[in-house]
Every structure is written in C-alpha cells, then in structure tokens.
C-alpha cells in the first residue's frame, strides 16, 4: 500500500506550480475516492441506470440498488473514468455531471469543494492529465480489498498531514498517541480481543480525518480478525469531514455513520451509546458559538443530560467534551463502555470548589468513572508542545479498581524524531507504549522499575472542602464590633479560605469521612491555635475536586552545597576579570 500510495501521490507532480505542496491533498484525496467508487460500480452500472429510470423515489432507489448490487450508494450518470478520458474536450462538463449524479449519502465531493479544484485544473490545463492518470490506477475491489483500500487512504492522509506540517494539528492526531489510547481502551476488554465474531462500536465526537476510528478498528482486527467494528463520528470542519467519510467509504464502512456538524451544539448521535469513545478536542478554545444551544439543552435535560454535571468557563470548552463522552458510554447493564480523551493540564485543576470545572470532576470521581490518567511527553502533537494527558473513563471497573484512580507518569517515555512535524518532535514507539500498557495493567502490583511511574489513589484523595474562616471586626480602640444581637461582625479584610482534604488526618484510608468532624478537627489543629477568635462561616462551605497530578510525582532535589556554588562563582568571576583586562589592553 505504501508503494501504491507513493504512485498516487506522485500524480501530484502534475500540480506543481498550480498548487502548493500543502494543497495537493485537496485534489489527490477526492480523486482517489472518486476512482474507488468508480471501480466499485463498474459491473453494476447498467443495473443502476435501469433502476433509476423506473424508480423516481430516491429512498426506494437506494433500497433497490442495495438489494440488487450490495452497494450502499449509486450514480445515475452515463459517465465513468473511461468515458471521461475518451472526451477531452467535454471533460470539465462531463466530470461535473458525473459528480452531481451520486446518491445523496455521497456528499464528500461538495465538502471537498471539488468544483473549485476542477475549475482551477481546467484553467491551468491540468484537468485531463490528472483524470487520465487516475484512470490508469486500478482500484477495483478484486484488486484491492476494503482493508487494503483503507490502508492506502490512510497512507495518503499521512502524506497530506506531513505536507500540511504546522497546520496539520487542527485535524490530524499523531498515530503514536492514538495507538496508546486505543491500547489502554482495549486493555480491560479481553472478550473483544478473543471472542469469535464479536461486534463492537466506537465513536469519536471530534472525528477530524478519522484517524482514531481507523486505528481502533485496525487494532481490534489485528488481535481478533473475526471481530466486527462499527465506526461512528461527527466533525465540524468540511474538509476533515470529507476525508473521514471518504476513509469510511474506502474501508467499506457505512458512510452515513459519519456526521457533519457541531457536536456540542447538535449531537447527531443523540440517544446512541457506544462500547468505546475516543476524542482529541481542541484545547483552550471558547464555546461561545455553541453557548446558546448548550445552555438550552442543559435547562431542558437537567442533571441527567450530557452537560448536567456543570459548565466550564466560556473560554475553554474541552471539559464539555469530557462530560459528553461520559454520557455516550454504553450502560453498565448492557456491558458498559470505556472512553479515552486527550486533554491539556487545565481540566485537572482549573476552577475552585463549586465552579463548573470542579463540579465536572466531582461528578466523574464520585460516580467512579475515572480509571486512569496518563501524562504524555511534551512536543507530542503537530500544533502544540504543551503538556497533555490521556484520560480513560470506565463505567464498569473491575473489582480491584473500584473506588480507585491510577495516575501514570509517561512524560519520559519517548524517543526523539529525526525530523520534526510542526511542533511534534517526540514520539512514543511500540516499546514505550507496551511498557505504559504494562504499567496500567500492573495497577497496584508494579515491578520495582515501574513503581515510580504509577500511583493508585482512592477517589476521595482528590476531594476537599473549601471553608471560610472569619475574624471579628474591631474599632481603632481594639473593641469588638457587634450587631444588635451582640454577635461579632466579621472583618472582610481578615477573611480567609482554607482547603481541607477529605482524607485530612486519615492517611491510608479510602472513603471520605463525615464533613463536620473533619472540619472541626482541622480548625482545632490548624486555625484556632494561631487565631483563637476565628470562627467558621458554615453557609459558605463548598465541596471541590482537583487532581494535582505533578504533586504526586514530585521528587525533591536537594540544593547543591554552598561550597560547590562558591567555587563555580569564583571561576566565573575570574573569567570575567580576564575578559575585562583583555578589553582594557
């Protein structure tokens, strides 16, 4: 497939001077799919035309075509690649006719904006050369299976991503990151990996070009060739949607399972649940465009809706995708589901007690949905070098994992790339990936060499109460200022807040204790000895959750001895003096 991929990509030689290398995919990808569809329809054209002539109803025609040909799409044009090439003078008009005669479920060409590319190619006298070369490529199903065609299209997408370089990160997730997510997702599903003819569904609400869906399918079929995976995704960007849907067509998947639109504002899989969910949403991007729809949905569905746990600040919508995925996992009574999502560090700790972010973490942790969080190396993605984390959610944890969260420090598990792709300078190879999965599977029984990279903590470890401590207001003479009932008035300038961990004074325990005795013990030990006139404003006490990931892996590094530092400074001072003397002389 790599060889054939190179052959097809070399057709881009005809585009030099007309297109920039980053734009080659705008032509190569849609024409590859068109050639594949053309080859698939080869032996069925007469049947399609006969059915179209006597079946004016589009839905009925689609059913009849599928019944008689097995294809989920059709085209009623009289043209194919052979006839297009045979009429160079009418090529532009005929090609446009061919594209417009596809069934409605084949909307990828309009999303690729192929009409614009045809106009450009025709104007620059390149259209016939491109169509002729694609006509010479044999993509018939008898020559290339759906699996091989999927590999071919993946190879072209990869080349497109590399050519796009820095702009690729918006719509392409690096394969090494996806492979790790998929490995972690499948790690607990032994049935899917071994049971014959098993069926599993996977869903990506930010599908991009379909990379996560493809890797999820490939991974399962590699382990269990008799398994069947149904792929579902929604994507906002037109071109990415077209590429993703084209990839599904190439693989023989149902293309209607790929939807176009804003997942947050309009979930086009509402009511559907899945075995696996995967997502790499945008980081730090506001959700103003979806705000009205999200708030209206939350008001209508309440706490049981996908946004019921809470709404994050408007400037960053990635936690909305987190709660969305949590709502899309198959119910425990039906076998349960698992979800993987890549996020930056913000969702771990942003937001004080009672904020939307904290309430989302509270919902996930109190419902025991967080299975593991893995810190990835920096410089892993095409368009950002920041720290990122893989969250794995699970609503049917094994008994040994119930009530616990595993944190894995994978920041050192990488190798440097020979050539950077945008901001991506590091990759997780198979050896590092296998070790991370081994650490995950080892859970609380790690080898000595792996133990430092894994922490297993009770969910209560991440909870805390934020209390408000008041102190009395006093006049200049030091007397207490009271209200009519004689109750001291608080001095807002002396007001303080304290965070009390759920497990304060209970090291080694797993369950959160009663609130009031814990807060009382904290006040008596930590506050009143220093401020005996302080009191607690119970009405302002709030519950909060945060996951201080780096704190749990912090390693104390003692400062260097003063003697060593002095010696180094003396050497530097001597060098500076010598340089100054040279300048003076």
PADRENLUM-426692 format. One record per residue (C-alpha): z, y, x. Coordinates in steps of 0.001 Angstrom, whole numbers, padded with zeros to 6 digits, always signed. Example, Ala and Ser with C-alpha at 12.3 -4.5 7.8 and 13.67 -1.06 7.14 Angstrom:
REM PADRENLUM-426692
+007800-004500+012300
+007140-001060+013670
This chain:
REM PADRENLUM-426692
+000000+000000+000000
+000649+002301+002938
-002917+001748+004159
-004411+002343+000713
-002122+005355+000307
-003450+006812+003539
-007025+006154+002382
-006488+008001-000885
-004599+010828+000791
-007476+011231+003217
-009609+012256+000255
-007670+015484+000708
-009964+016171+003667
-012376+017475+001035
-009719+020027+000023
-009248+021663+003402
-009828+025387+003266
-009694+025383-000529
-006065+024253-000812
-003034+024488+001432
-001614+021097+002530
+001389+021569+000239
-001058+021825-002697
-003042+018641-002010
-000853+016676-004387
-001978+018904-007267
-005347+017143-007012
-004594+013780-005407
-001829+012685-007790
-003535+013340-011166
-006860+011941-009972
-005118+008788-008734
-003594+008245-012163
-006896+009019-013876
-008629+006421-011713
-005950+003828-012521
-006199+004448-016261
-009972+004330-015986
-009764+000919-014294
-007267-000416-016834
-009573+000500-019717
-012657-000929-018020
-013018-004118-020079
-011707-002574-023312
-013908+000495-023774
-016204-000964-026398
-013237-002152-028459
-011576+001270-028194
-014703+003092-029324
-015276+000736-032245
-011688+001102-033399
-011822+004903-033010
-014985+005092-035105
-013373+003387-038096
-009728+004455-037679
-009231+008202-038110
-005412+007954-038216
-004040+008422-034682
-000880+006334-035148
-002789+003490-036751
-005407+003643-033993
-002711+003383-031316
-001252+000284-033004
-004677-001340-033360
-005555-000646-029708
-002273-002138-028502
-002740-005180-030744
-006258-005934-029513
-006083-004796-025880
-002406-004798-024966
-002671-001203-023725
-000265+001491-024878
-002887+004230-024514
-006591+004734-025190
-009529+007043-024625
-012387+007590-027037
-014747+009441-024693
-018096+007867-023755
-017414+008647-020090
-015823+006732-017247
-015915+007300-013486
-019271+005548-013120
-020930+007708-015790
-019272+010876-014450
-020701+010309-010976
-024108+009481-012429
-024449+013027-013821
-023507+015513-011070
-024958+018486-012953
-022770+017900-016013
-019709+016684-014112
-017340+019535-014927
-018083+019493-018662
-018086+015692-018865
-014852+015321-016918
-013144+017803-019229
-014397+015808-022236
-013027+012598-020691
-009585+014098-020108
-009266+015530-023610
-010082+012234-025311
-006952+010400-024154
-004337+009427-026719
-001524+011933-027264
+001003+009981-025210
-001070+010640-022078
-000179+014318-021676
+000202+014263-017897
-003131+015924-017156
-002311+019038-019135
+001097+019189-017432
-000602+018855-014047
-002817+021752-015213
-005836+019741-014138
-008211+022148-015896
-007324+024772-013301
-007935+022330-010448
-011287+021269-011923
-012334+024918-012142
-011311+025544-008532
-013019+022402-007236
-016199+023211-009150
-016259+026801-007934
-015835+025684-004310
-018411+022911-004680
-015844+020146-004083
-015615+018528-007529
-018373+015940-007098
-017148+014947-003618
-013612+014319-004900
-014668+012425-008035
-017167+010334-006068
-014572+009280-003523
-012082+008341-006217
-014797+006349-007992
-015094+004257-004819
-011377+003343-004898
-010736+000035-006681
-007514+000379-008681
-008311-002360-011210
-005255-004405-012330
-006948-007553-010995
-006982-005932-007569
-003669-004069-007647
-000733-005228-009777
+001537-002788-011603
+004198-003315-008940
+001741-002566-006139
+000374+000417-008026
+003902+001736-008362
+004365+001349-004601
+001069+003140-003990
+002024+006070-006172
+005447+006234-004533
+003702+006431-001160
+001582+009342-002395
+004637+011097-003814
+006374+010686-000464
+003410+012269+001309
+003419+015068-001242
+007140+015637-000585
+006592+015773+003168
+003669+018172+002787
+005742+020374+000487
+008534+020357+003098
+011107+023032+002255
+010149+023370-001411
+010454+019641-001960
+014192+019629-002595
+013848+021104-006050
+012183+017985-007386
+012496+015239-004755
+015695+013397-003890
+015593+011669-000476
+015203+007918-000763
+018149+007128+001516
+020533+008997-000788
+019090+007232-003838
+019373+003802-002201
+023075+004388-001544
+023708+005496-005139
+021862+002502-006538
+023666+000070-004218
+027013+001463-005366
+025976+001281-009030
+024956-002365-008802
+027881-003409-006620
+030032-004323-009640
+027279-005891-011781
+026903-009433-010440
+025358-010592-013721
+022396-008236-013368
+021784-009442-009838
+021900-013159-010619
+021349-013976-014317
+017746-015037-015159
+015716-012788-017472
+018474-010189-017698
+017495-006841-019239
+018979-003553-018046
+018272+000090-018906
+018541+003085-016604
+018450+006793-017451
+018022+009979-015420
+018524+013319-017258
+017134+015274-014283
+014330+012849-013513
+012326+015020-011136
+009396+012916-009955
+011117+009666-010947
+012456+008608-007557
+015842+007465-008819
+014304+005473-011653
+011863+003799-009286
+014477+002834-006699
+016792+001499-009421
+014003-000774-010663
+012890-001850-007193
+016414-002704-006138
+017110-004879-009162
+013785-006720-008935
+014324-007368-005227
+017640-009066-005977
+016603-010674-009264
+012796-010988-009714
+013131-012321-013276
+015111-009272-014436
+013531-006524-016519
+014409-002869-016255
+013516-000223-018845
+013302+003271-017362
+014134+006473-019257
+014164+010063-018045
+013950+013705-019038
+012603+016501-016834
+012250+020251-017313
+009559+021095-014742
+005992+020422-015955
+004571+019113-012698
+007573+016930-011900
+007419+015533-015420
+003734+014759-014962
+004369+012983-011657
+007276+010997-013069
+005379+009951-016173
+002350+009068-014075
+004561+006852-011917
+005798+005057-015028
+002191+004548-016166
+001326+003164-012745
+004237+000717-012923
+003342-000487-016401
+006479+001079-017902
+006437+002689-021354
+005393+006298-020628
+006921+007538-023899
+010345+006951-022339
+009775+009978-020106
+010505+013195-021996
+009790+016844-021219
+012484+019411-021847
+015889+020889-021024
+018449+018069-021119
+021397+020412-021605
+019847+022346-024483
+017963+019450-026090
+018946+015865-025318
+015816+013954-026276
+017720+010669-025965
+020459+011710-028378
+022272+008665-029716
+020939+006366-026970
+023231+004745-024410
+022326+003019-021152
+023532+000400-018678
+023042+002739-015729
+022733+006509-015442
+021642+008444-012350
+021278+012163-011682
+020894+014750-008949
+021280+018011-010893
+020798+021476-009363
+023847+022887-007581
+025239+026315-008328
+022558+027138-010929
+023709+029040-014004
+023230+027648-017526
+022585+030932-019305
+019228+029722-020652
+020968+026789-022363
+024198+028574-023289
+023455+029218-026958
+022345+025630-027645
+025254+024109-025685
+027922+026152-027458
+026340+025473-030844
+026282+021722-030141
+029884+021766-028918
+031013+023587-032040
+029217+021022-034207
+030280+017840-032383
+033780+018841-031261
+035822+016953-028692
+033807+013767-029156
+030481+015382-028224
+028970+015316-024760
+030393+018767-023979
+033693+018143-025745
+035879+017935-022609
+035156+021540-021629
+032616+024083-020439
+032483+025230-016808
+031877+028813-015784
+028414+030079-016672
+027388+030431-013014
+027298+026664-012303
+026102+024013-014734
+026376+020838-012643
+029584+019672-014372
+027749+019780-017705
+025519+017015-016357
+028660+015141-015307
+030067+015111-018848
+026598+014409-020229
+026298+011265-018100
+029788+010154-019101
+028642+010288-022721
+025468+008257-022057
+027110+005110-020642
+026905+002019-022825
+030122+001460-024777
+032701-000973-023355
+032407-003210-026423
+028702-003632-025632
+029226-004428-021975
+029933-000944-020650
+027952+001295-018333
+028051+002906-014904
+026771+006308-013807
+026058+007888-010427
+025610+011598-009801
+025253+013761-006673
+027269+016993-006757
+028402+019580-004245
+032077+020144-003482
+032711+022611-006300
+033370+020072-009121
+036172+018516-007052
+038467+021524-007159
+036947+024659-008719
+038858+026009-011712
+042579+026499-012279
+044693+024498-014719
+043352+024888-018245
+039889+026015-017103
+036733+024262-018262
+036249+022584-014891
+039844+021327-014771
+039626+020048-018340
+036463+018102-017492
+038227+016464-014534
+041216+015815-016796
+039038+014050-019362
+037329+011854-016768
+040543+010915-014960
+042781+010423-017983
+040121+008187-019541
+039922+006298-016226
+036175+006880-015824
+036080+007861-012136
+035545+004772-009985
+034684+006133-006538
+033648+009385-004861
+031760+009197-001571
+031425+012177+000768
+027905+012226+002218
+026889+013638+005599
+025720+017241+005612
+021997+018041+006076
+021033+015146+003793
+018795+016957+001316
+015496+018805+001590
+016679+022209+000406
+020368+022388+001305
+022579+021438+004212
+025888+021762+002338
+028451+019015+001791
+027594+016722-001128
+029373+013896-002904
+028320+010862-004911
+030478+010272-007989
+030373+006815-009593
+031690+006583-013158
+032587+003312-014888
+033982+002729-018380
+034738-000972-017799
+036560-001057-014484
+037696-004379-013066
+041427-005065-013411
+042135-004276-009770
+040502-000845-010086
+042057+000263-013375
+044054+003441-013076
+042826+003998-009528
+040192+006138-007801
+038637+005266-004448
+037654+008045-002054
+035278+007193+000797
+034587+009495+003738
+030956+008800+004600
+030340+012048+006473
+029904+010273+009829
+027614+007520+008536
+024200+008858+009513
+021503+008928+012145
+019525+011985+013185
+015915+012202+012047
+013202+012543+014641
+011567+015248+012536
+013350+017479+010035
+012054+017844+006494
+013191+021242+005301
+016994+021192+005559
+017085+017407+005849
+017965+016500+009422
+020019+013361+008842
+019510+010077+007024
+021629+007106+006001
+019982+003985+007370
+020402+000484+005970
+023211-000422+008412
+025276+002633+007468
+024516+002075+003795
+025609-001555+003949
+028854-000559+005616
+029608+002071+002960
+028992-000505+000235
+031242-002948+002118
+033986-000316+002220
+033560+000220-001507
+033699-003493-002241
+036706-003930+000042
+038613-001422-002110
+042305-001626-001096
+041808-004534+001309
+039956-002939+004217
+039379-004159+007735
+041079-002169+010485
+037817-000469+011456
+037055+000594+007860
+040523+001537+006634
+040364+005113+007953
+037332+005842+005760
+038814+004730+002433
+041694+005951+000274
+042697+004325-003021
+044815+006614-005188
+046221+006499-008723
+044609+008923-011156
+047985+010620-011567
+047715+011672-007908
+045192+014338-008934
+047204+015837-011812
+049613+018765-011694
+051447+021238-013896
+050983+024942-013282
+054218+026662-014168
+055023+030356-014439
+058259+031471-012788
+059737+034775-013939
+062339+037005-012311
+064266+039780-014054
+063212+043392-014123
+065775+045748-012542
+066056+049606-012531
+066464+051567-009341
+070244+051008-009505
+069760+047231-009500
+070942+046600-013067
+069155+044076-015285
+066743+045453-017894
+067130+043560-021187
+065613+043625-024650
+067586+044304-027856
+068910+040745-027870
+070217+041081-024352
+067566+038804-022865
+066416+039891-019395
+062901+041299-019281
+060551+039729-016710
+059243+041793-013826
+055470+041231-013789
+055348+042245-010127
+057670+039378-009207
+055959+036821-011451
+054825+033708-009615
+052973+030499-010426
+053614+027104-008870
+051642+023860-008983
+053844+020797-009397
+052160+017442-008701
+052584+014827-011404
+053993+012492-008775
+056385+015035-007258
+059289+013098-005765
+057717+009784-006759
+055801+008645-003711
+054186+005249-004192
+054264+005354-007990
+051109+005208-010124
+051975+006563-013563
+052618+010204-014391
+056291+010755-015319
+057652+012852-018170
+056888+016511-017700
+060216+018249-018346
+062467+016210-015992
+059907+016561-013175
+059589+020311-013602
+063380+020662-013783
+063793+018674-010578
+061189+020836-008846
+062843+024083-009923
+066251+022913-008772
+064942+021783-005402
+062188+024264-004576
+062802+027504-006525
+066392+028174-007570
+067923+027781-004096
+065806+030742-002985
+065689+032710-006269
+068785+031870-008327
+067947+034456-011019
+064495+032928-011725
+063571+031105-014894
+060644+029104-016280
+058350+030507-018985
+057690+027189-020721
+054999+028598-023006
+052715+029213-020053
+052877+025717-018534
+049418+024162-018201
+048015+020794-017125
+045496+020780-014312
+043480+018286-012267
+041801+018654-008890
+040531+016229-006267
+041383+017650-002814
+039050+015255-001031
+039237+016624+002512
+043042+016840+002398
+043305+013076+002041
+041218+012533+005190
+042685+015347+007250
+043591+014347+010781
+045987+016506+012731
+044601+017562+016097
+047358+018994+018332
+046516+022196+020191
+045695+021975+023861
+048564+022516+026323
+049084+026166+027287
+048707+025289+030943
+045198+023930+030294
+044201+027043+028342
+045615+029360+031069
+043690+027512+033765
+040467+027829+031783
+041059+031555+031191
+041696+032108+034914
+038345+030507+035739
+036564+032724+033209
+038312+035872+034448
+037294+035032+037994
+033657+034592+036918
+033694+037929+035079
+035159+039739+038100
+032475+038245+040346
+029736+039364+037941
+031148+042898+037790
+031276+043033+041585
+027614+041984+041770
+026670+044749+039312
+028611+047375+041295
+026995+046330+044579
